[in-house]
Structure formats: C-alpha cells, structure tokens
Amino acid sequence: MGIDTVRTGTADETAALRREQRGWYVYDWACSVYSTSVLTVFLGPYLTAVAERSADSDGYVHPLGVPVRAGSFFAYSVSLSVILAVVLMPLVGSAADRTGRKKPLLAAAAYTGAAATTGMFFLDGDRYLLGGVLLVVANAAQSVGMMLYNSYLPQIAPPEERDAISSRGWAFGYAAGSSVLVANLVLYSAHDSFGLTETAAVRICLAAAGLWWGAFTLVPLRRLRDRHARVERTTAPGLRQLATTVRDMRRHPLTLAFLLAYLIYNDGIQTVISQASIYGSQELGLGQSTLIAAVLLVQVLAVAGALAMGRLARTYGAQRTILGSLVAWTLTLAAGYFLPAKAPVWFFVLASGIGLVLGGSQALSRSLFSHLVPPGKEAEYFSAYELSDRGMSWLGPLLFGVTYQLTGSYRSAIISLVAFFVIGFALLARVPVRRAIAEAGNPVPEKI
C-alpha cells in the first residue's frame, strides 16, 4: 500500500485524521492573508512609491548598480522571487519526500516568509532595496510553503474525501483573506481617525499579515504529522532536481497531460485575476475604491464557490466539475466584453462570477492532481504543480498585452483570454483520469 493511502479504521484513527485535517485547513488561513493584503492590494503601489522617491532625475533606481525604472521595480522583484522559487521548490520537495520530514521544512518556509513580511514594517523613506529583498524572500518562501502544504493532501485525505477537503482548505484561505482585508481597509481608509499617517497605516497592514501568518502557522505545526519515507533518492541541486522530476514524470504521461491542461487554463485564471483591475480602471473608468471592493467581493464569494463546487464534485466527479467551471469562466469573460463603462454594479456582477468559480476551479484541480501523483513523491510532484501555478503564468499577460497593442482595446484583450479556457477544456476532457490514477499506483475513487 502506498504512502498516500489513508487508513481510517478505528474511531481513534478517524478522530486523529480529522484533527490533522483541521490543522491542515488552518495553514491556508494563515498564509492567504499575505497573498490578498500584501501582494494583491498594498505592497505593489507602496513599494513603487518608495522606489519613485529614491529615483534619480530620469526616474531610475540603481539596485546593486543596475539601472531600473522605479515603476518596474516591484514587477522585477516578483519575477526574481519566482526564479528563486523555481530553484528551491524541486530541491525542498525532493528532500521532503526522501526524509519524510515535511513539517520542519514547512516551519522553515512559513516563518521565513512571515518574518520577511513582518519586516516590511520598516519599509519607509528610501528603503526600496530593503522592500525588494523582503518581497523576494517572502514570495519565494510562500511558494515553497504552499508546495509542502499541498503535498500533505494525499496523506491526510482518503481518495473519496479529497475534493471536499481540498475545497475546505481553499475556503479557509479566502475567508481569512477577506476578513483581514476588511480590517486593513478600515485602518487604511480611516487612518487619520487612528492618529496614523497613510504610510504608517500601510506599514502596519503589511506587518500584520506577517504576524498573522506566523501566529496561525502554530496550529498546523502542532497537528500535522510526518510520515516515514519509503522512497530513497539522492537530491540533486535546484534546477537539476527539477529536470530529474520532469524526467520521472515522463514515465507517467497521463499525469503530464493533466498538468499541461492545468498549466494552460490556470494561466487564463491568473491573467484574469491580475488584469481585471486594469480592465476596470482603463476600459470601464472605475475608481480605486470600486476596484478594491470588487477584490473583496471576489474573496468572499470564493469561499462559497469553493464549498459549492466541492459538493458538486461528490455527485459529478472532480473532472466534470472542473470542465463545467471552465465553461463558466468562458461565459464570464464573454459577459465582461460587453460591460458598459462607468457602471460599477455590472462590474460587481462580473466580480461575483469570477469569485464563484475561482476557488472551486483551484481546489478541485489540486485534489484531482493529488490522485495522479505516484506514492512517495508527493512533495516532488507538487513542486512541479506549484511551478505551473506560480512560475509559468506568463503567456496570458503576454497575449493580453499584445492584443491591446494591436487593437488598442482592452475589450479585445480581455476576450482573447477565452482561448486559454477553451484549449484547457479540450486538453482536460481528453485525459482518462481513471486510467491515469491507476497507472500512478493509486486507488481509483468511485467519483472522479
């Protein structure tokens, strides 16, 4: 029996497993605040402003003597963090599978990221370089931590429960993200009432996300358990380990086929998320307060969407439910193309559609992939999955940008993203998931 098969025999064993699952949910609750409040809302504009204050007369800063436009510093920092994560994730994932000691590695990643995020409180004045370093460290640490977190799923959930448990984890994350974002927006909007400057309010919001991350990580670290490793391998350095993982995955072509489909439709999802605010501000003429409210609405509805799609998967199976969500994404983008300008209500309707399919699409993709991972290689394979989620989503923004450059229309740019969902649908529909699960050496659930 493989390492990822969960036994739920006695009442004590079942109770212990449920306790571990509840602890697993809490890590998403802990770290999602970083994604929502820090990366999505506050850090980009704030770090850019700090860099602009430090720029020379031509608008350039010079980190390590390299001339960089101040407005590009945040984007370059994010890109550098992805490169670092690409090197670290396969290395850490292989070490986790080889030793069976995921929990110390998760603790190291989580507290490195939490410390870096908390340190953003000191990002003030002309300390743009400090901000860049902290962003690179925090973002790479979050990627590594999420890879380890995801790799626990096959070990804490029997196959028939995996969709529901994955969906609950996503729901916990979105619930935390929306709750803390509300508190942060209150502090930011009413900073004068609290006797704070706008800068101080932003720094507190950034640091609070790090403290939140660190505090709630204590729960999964107490409840998650390490398993004995059953696969002996040597660990190759960073990119060599990634190549080794990819070579191993070639022995499981159906797993690779799913990963390709996921890479494509997830690229579309990530591009919609990152470009929706630009579409709202530039094409629809909406204000910053409307856009922030839309982000919050997406977070709240993603909780309900993740749980609802988890229940649908019990009836129709994860693959069919994901395919249905890709149809919903396509219809949502088509509706977005026709949105009237300066009409916040209709933009909120669009945000509602995105929120309802966002969490479920991601949660069920994770749980479906967990069935396709060979026993004993959970962290290693999830490093490739996490790279698809975070490190490979570049084609969508490129298509969006090129379409706008050729047409001068953000409406044309947003509708061009339909291609990712149509192609992803076609590729996913062709994957025989039951055979893929069996060939990976895992039990096939009744509904998949």
C-alpha positions in Angstrom: 0.0 0.0 0.0 1.4 3.4 -1.0 2.4 6.2 1.3 -0.5 8.3 0.1 -3.2 5.8 1.0 -5.1 6.9 4.2 -6.4 4.3 6.6 -9.4 5.2 8.6 -10.0 2.0 10.6 -10.7 2.6 14.3 -12.6 5.5 15.9 -9.3 6.8 17.4 -7.6 6.7 14.0 -10.5 8.6 12.4 -10.5 11.2 15.1 -6.7 11.7 14.8 -7.1 12.1 11.0 -9.9 14.7 11.4 -7.8 16.6 13.8 -4.9 16.6 11.3 -7.2 17.8 8.5 -8.5 20.7 10.6 -4.9 21.7 11.3 -4.2 21.5 7.6 -7.0 23.9 6.8 -5.5 26.5 9.1 -2.3 26.8 7.1 -4.3 28.2 4.2 -6.0 30.5 6.8 -2.5 31.6 7.9 -0.7 32.4 4.7 -3.5 33.5 2.3 -3.6 36.9 4.1 -0.1 37.5 2.5 -1.5 36.9 -1.0 -4.5 39.1 -0.5 -3.5 42.1 1.6 0.2 42.2 0.8 0.8 41.0 -2.8 -2.6 41.9 -4.3 -3.5 45.2 -2.6 -0.9 47.1 -0.6 2.7 46.2 -1.5 2.8 47.0 -5.2 1.7 50.6 -5.1 3.5 51.3 -1.8 6.9 49.8 -2.9 6.6 51.6 -6.2 6.1 54.9 -4.4 9.1 54.2 -2.2 11.2 53.4 -5.3 10.0 56.6 -7.0 11.1 58.7 -4.0 14.5 57.2 -4.3 14.8 57.6 -8.1 17.2 59.9 -9.9 16.1 62.7 -12.2 15.5 60.2 -15.0 13.2 58.0 -12.9 15.7 55.2 -12.3 16.8 53.5 -9.1 20.1 51.6 -9.1 19.9 48.4 -7.0 23.5 46.9 -6.9 24.4 49.4 -9.6 21.8 48.2 -12.1 19.6 51.0 -13.6 15.9 50.0 -13.1 12.9 52.2 -13.8 11.2 52.9 -10.4 7.9 51.8 -11.8 9.3 48.4 -12.8 11.0 47.6 -9.5 8.0 45.8 -8.0 7.5 43.6 -11.1 11.2 42.8 -11.3 11.2 41.8 -7.6 8.2 39.5 -8.1 10.0 37.9 -11.1 13.2 37.4 -9.1 11.2 35.7 -6.4 9.7 33.3 -8.9 13.1 32.4 -10.2 14.3 31.7 -6.6 11.2 29.6 -6.0 11.9 27.6 -9.3 15.3 26.7 -7.9 14.1 25.9 -4.3 10.8 24.0 -4.8 12.1 20.9 -6.5 15.1 20.8 -4.1 12.9 21.1 -1.0 10.2 18.8 -2.4 12.7 16.0 -3.1 14.2 16.4 0.4 10.8 16.2 2.0 9.9 13.0 0.1 13.3 11.5 0.8 13.3 12.1 4.5 9.6 12.1 5.2 10.2 15.2 7.4 7.9 17.8 5.8 6.9 19.6 9.0 10.3 21.1 9.8 10.6 22.3 6.2 7.1 23.8 6.3 8.0 25.5 9.5 11.2 26.9 8.0 9.4 28.2 4.9 6.4 29.6 6.8 8.5 31.5 9.4 11.0 32.8 6.8 8.1 34.2 4.9 6.3 35.5 8.0 9.5 37.2 9.3 10.1 38.9 5.9 6.6 40.1 5.7 6.6 41.4 9.3 9.9 43.2 8.4 8.0 45.2 5.8 7.0 47.5 8.7 10.5 49.0 8.3 9.9 49.8 4.7 9.9 53.6 4.8 11.8 56.6 3.4 14.1 55.5 0.6 14.4 51.8 1.6 13.2 50.4 -1.7 16.0 47.9 -1.8 15.0 46.5 1.6 11.5 46.2 0.3 12.7 44.3 -2.8 14.7 41.9 -0.7 11.9 41.2 1.7 9.4 40.7 -1.2 11.7 38.2 -2.9 12.2 36.3 0.3 8.5 36.3 1.4 7.2 35.4 -2.0 9.6 32.5 -2.6 9.0 31.2 1.0 5.3 31.3 0.4 5.7 29.2 -2.8 7.8 26.7 -1.0 5.4 26.5 1.9 2.4 26.1 -0.3 4.1 23.3 -2.2 4.7 21.4 1.1 1.2 22.2 2.3 -0.4 20.8 -0.9 1.7 17.7 -0.7 0.1 16.7 2.6 -3.3 16.3 0.9 -2.8 12.7 -0.3 -1.6 11.8 3.1 -4.4 13.2 5.2 -7.4 12.6 3.0 -8.8 9.3 1.7 -9.5 9.4 -2.1 -13.2 9.7 -1.7 -12.9 12.8 0.6 -10.1 14.6 -1.2 -12.3 17.0 -3.3 -14.2 18.2 -0.2 -11.2 18.6 2.0 -9.2 20.5 -0.7 -12.2 22.8 -1.2 -12.5 23.5 2.5 -8.8 24.4 2.6 -9.3 27.0 -0.2 -12.4 28.3 1.6 -10.5 28.8 4.8 -7.9 30.8 2.9 -10.4 33.0 1.1 -12.3 33.6 4.4 -9.1 34.7 6.1 -8.1 36.9 3.2 -11.4 38.7 3.0 -11.7 39.1 6.8 -8.2 40.7 7.2 -8.6 42.8 4.1 -11.8 44.3 5.6 -9.9 45.2 8.8 -7.0 46.6 6.7 -9.2 48.7 4.5 -10.9 50.2 7.6 -7.5 51.1 9.1 -6.2 52.5 5.8 -9.3 54.5 4.9 -9.7 55.9 8.4 -6.0 56.3 9.3 -6.5 59.9 10.4 -9.0 58.8 13.0 -6.5 56.4 14.4 -3.8 59.1 14.6 -1.8 57.5 11.8 -0.3 58.8 8.6 -1.2 56.9 5.4 2.3 55.5 5.2 2.2 54.2 8.8 -1.2 52.6 8.1 0.2 50.7 5.1 3.2 49.5 7.0 1.0 48.2 9.8 -1.2 46.4 7.3 1.9 44.8 5.8 3.4 43.8 9.1 0.1 42.5 10.5 -0.1 40.0 7.6 3.3 38.6 8.6 2.3 38.3 12.3 -1.0 36.6 11.3 0.9 34.2 9.1 3.4 33.3 11.9 0.8 33.0 14.7 -1.7 30.7 12.9 1.1 28.5 11.5 1.5 27.2 15.0 -1.8 25.2 14.6 -0.8 23.1 11.6 2.7 22.6 13.0 1.1 21.1 16.2 -1.4 18.9 14.3 0.2 17.7 11.1 2.3 14.5 11.3 5.4 13.4 9.4 5.3 10.0 7.7 8.1 7.6 7.2 9.7 7.9 3.8 9.5 4.9 1.6 11.4 6.2 -1.4 15.2 6.5 -1.3 16.8 9.1 -3.7 19.6 11.4 -3.8 18.9 15.1 -4.0 20.3 17.0 -7.0 21.0 20.7 -6.9 18.0 23.0 -7.7 17.4 23.1 -11.5 19.0 19.6 -11.9 16.4 18.3 -9.4 13.6 19.9 -11.4 15.0 18.2 -14.6 15.1 14.9 -12.6 11.4 15.4 -11.6 10.4 16.1 -15.1 12.2 13.0 -16.4 10.4 10.9 -13.8 7.1 12.5 -14.8 7.6 11.3 -18.4 7.1 7.8 -17.1 3.5 9.0 -16.2 2.4 10.6 -19.4 -1.3 11.0 -18.3 -0.2 12.9 -15.2 1.8 15.2 -17.5 -1.2 15.5 -19.8 -3.3 16.8 -16.8 -0.5 19.1 -15.8 -0.4 20.6 -19.3 -4.1 21.2 -19.3 -3.9 22.8 -15.8 -0.9 25.0 -16.9 -3.0 26.4 -19.8 -6.3 27.1 -18.1 -4.7 28.2 -14.9 -2.7 30.7 -16.9 -6.0 32.1 -18.0 -7.3 32.2 -14.5 -4.2 34.0 -13.2 -4.3 36.5 -16.0 -7.9 37.4 -15.4 -7.1 38.0 -11.7 -4.1 40.2 -12.5 -5.6 42.2 -15.4 -9.2 42.6 -14.2 -8.3 45.8 -12.3 -6.6 47.3 -15.3 -9.7 46.4 -17.4 -11.9 48.1 -14.8 -9.8 51.2 -14.5 -8.7 51.8 -18.0 -11.6 50.5 -20.1 -14.5 50.9 -17.8 -13.4 54.1 -16.0 -13.9 52.8 -12.5 -12.3 54.3 -9.3 -9.8 52.7 -6.9 -12.4 52.2 -4.2 -14.7 50.3 -6.6 -11.8 48.0 -7.6 -10.8 47.3 -4.0 -14.4 46.5 -3.2 -14.5 44.1 -6.2 -11.4 42.3 -4.9 -13.1 41.9 -1.5 -16.3 40.6 -3.2 -14.2 38.0 -5.1 -12.6 36.8 -1.9 -15.9 36.5 -0.1 -17.7 34.6 -2.9 -14.8 32.4 -3.5 -15.5 30.8 -0.1 -19.0 29.9 -1.1 -17.8 28.9 -4.6 -15.1 26.5 -3.3 -17.5 24.8 -0.9 -20.3 24.5 -3.5 -18.1 23.1 -6.2 -16.7 20.6 -3.7 -20.2 19.3 -3.2 -20.9 19.2 -6.9 -17.7 17.1 -7.3 -19.3 14.5 -5.0 -22.1 14.0 -7.5 -20.5 14.6 -10.8 -16.8 14.0 -10.1 -13.9 16.5 -10.0 -13.0 16.3 -13.7 -16.6 17.1 -14.9 -17.0 19.8 -12.3 -13.7 21.5 -13.4 -14.8 21.3 -17.0 -18.1 23.0 -16.0 -16.1 25.7 -14.3 -14.1 26.3 -17.4 -17.4 26.8 -19.3 -18.4 29.3 -16.6 -15.1 31.2 -17.0 -15.6 31.4 -20.7 -19.2 32.8 -20.3 -17.9 35.3 -17.6 -15.3 36.7 -19.9 -17.8 36.9 -22.8 -20.1 38.9 -20.5 -17.2 41.1 -19.4 -16.5 42.1 -23.0 -20.0 43.7 -23.1 -19.8 45.5 -19.8 -20.8 49.2 -20.1 -18.3 51.8 -18.9 -18.7 53.7 -15.6 -21.2 51.1 -14.3 -19.9 49.7 -11.0 -22.9 47.5 -10.5 -22.2 45.4 -13.6 -18.5 45.2 -12.7 -19.5 43.8 -9.3 -21.7 41.2 -11.2 -18.6 40.2 -13.2 -16.6 40.0 -10.0 -19.3 37.8 -8.5 -19.0 35.4 -11.4 -15.2 35.2 -11.0 -15.5 34.7 -7.3 -17.9 31.8 -7.6 -15.8 29.8 -10.0 -12.3 30.9 -8.8 -12.0 28.9 -5.5 -13.6 25.7 -6.8 -11.5 25.6 -10.0 -8.3 25.8 -8.0 -9.4 23.5 -5.2 -10.6 20.7 -7.4 -7.6 20.9 -9.7 -5.4 20.4 -6.6 -7.4 17.4 -5.4 -7.5 15.8 -8.8 -3.8 16.2 -9.3 -3.2 14.6 -5.9 -4.7 11.3 -7.3 -2.2 11.4 -10.2 0.9 11.5 -8.0 2.9 8.3 -7.5 3.1 7.2 -3.9 6.1 8.6 -2.0 6.7 11.5 -4.5 4.0 13.9 -3.2 6.2 16.9 -2.5 8.4 16.4 -5.5 5.4 16.3 -7.9 3.6 19.1 -6.2 6.7 21.3 -6.7 6.0 20.9 -10.5 2.4 21.7 -9.8 3.2 24.8 -7.8 5.5 25.9 -10.6 2.6 25.6 -13.0 0.5 27.7 -10.6 3.0 30.4 -9.8 6.0 30.3 -12.1 4.7 29.6 -15.6 1.8 32.1 -15.9 3.4 34.4 -18.4 1.7 33.6 -21.7 -1.6 35.0 -20.6 -0.3 38.5 -19.7 1.8 38.4 -22.9 -1.3 37.7 -25.0 -3.3 40.3 -23.2 -0.6 42.9 -23.8 0.0 42.0 -27.4 -3.8 42.1 -28.2 -4.1 45.5 -26.6 -1.1 46.8 -28.5 -2.5 45.5 -31.8 -6.1 46.6 -31.3 -5.9 49.5 -28.8 -8.9 47.9 -27.0 -8.9 46.3 -23.5 -12.2 44.6 -24.5 -10.4 42.7 -27.2 -7.5 42.0 -24.8 -9.9 40.5 -22.2 -11.9 38.4 -24.7 -8.6 37.0 -26.1 -8.2 35.1 -22.8 -11.1 32.8 -23.7 -8.5 30.8 -25.7 -6.9 29.5 -22.5 -10.2 28.1 -21.2 -11.2 26.6 -24.5 -7.9 24.9 -25.0 -7.6 23.9 -21.4 -11.1 22.4 -21.6 -10.2 20.4 -24.7 -7.0 19.1 -23.2 -8.5 18.2 -19.8 -11.5 16.4 -21.4 -9.1 14.1 -23.2 -7.3 12.9 -20.0 -8.6 9.5 -19.0 -8.3 10.2 -15.3 -9.3 6.8 -14.0 -6.6 5.2 -16.1 -4.2 7.9 -15.0 -4.9 7.3 -11.3 -4.4 3.5 -11.7 -1.2 4.0 -13.7 0.2 6.3 -10.9 -0.4 3.4 -8.5 -3.3 4.9 -6.5 -6.8 3.5 -5.7 -9.5 4.9 -8.1 -12.3 6.7 -6.3 -15.9 5.9 -7.2 -16.5 9.5 -8.3 -13.6 11.3 -10.1 
